[in-house]
Amino acid sequence: MKIAVIGATGYVGRAVVAELAARGHQVMALARQVEQVAAAENVSAVAADIHSADFVQQLQGVDGVVSAFNAGWSNPNIGADYTRGAAAIVEAAKAAQVPYLLVVGGAGSLYVAPDLQVIDTPDFPREIYDGANAARHLLADLKQRDDVNWAFVSPPARLGADGGFSEERTGTYRLGKDDLLMDGELPAGISVADLAIAIADDVEQRAHLHQRFTVAAV
């Protein structure tokens, strides 16, 4: 398959590029700074600006797109920038007739109780609220659309070492839907390598068309 990865030099994007390449796919790694894309025979580093006029053309002819777009957690305008960037990606995917667009979102929109999302709990970090809220609104908007072949993955609350979990690649994961996955009394986690495995599996199988899902370590 030919798969484009948006945000290919970020934390999640870099792991996804590596996983897809290891499986033998032709990977188009879209990034602003192509020199940071990990080199591989079946990886093409392509300079891309999601707001540029030629972005639609860059997505044409691919079998799938993984959007690991992030406006930057330290960006004071993350909410507005994420909303604008995500909208550009979705509309480009529509115009390019992308068969499957998998958006990597956040855990904030997962539910911890009926009608209570993680982002609305008292302990949710205020410093990342705007970005998480923008991702929540993107998911709500996507749920109203059938003119784009979208899917949305929410990582668990703890992602990798920075999230208080692990970076170990186990090759296994478990699936969930809209509820926050737990590990006993603690929110579940996953390594970024295992998240990349789940993402690659999903894109290959187009397993969650017009759905949100979540994953966590077994």
Secondary structure, DSSP 8 states (H G I E B T S, - for coil): -EEEEETTTSHHHHHHHHHHHHTT-EEEEEES-GGGS---TTEEEEE--TTSTTHHHHHTT-SEEEE-----TT-TTHHHHHHHHHHHHHHHHHHTT-S-EEEE--STTSEEETTEEGGGSTTS-GGGHHHHHHHHHHHHHHTT-SSS-EEEEE--SEETGGGTS-----S--EEESSB--EETTEE-EE-HHHHHHHHHHHHHHTTTTT-EEEEE--
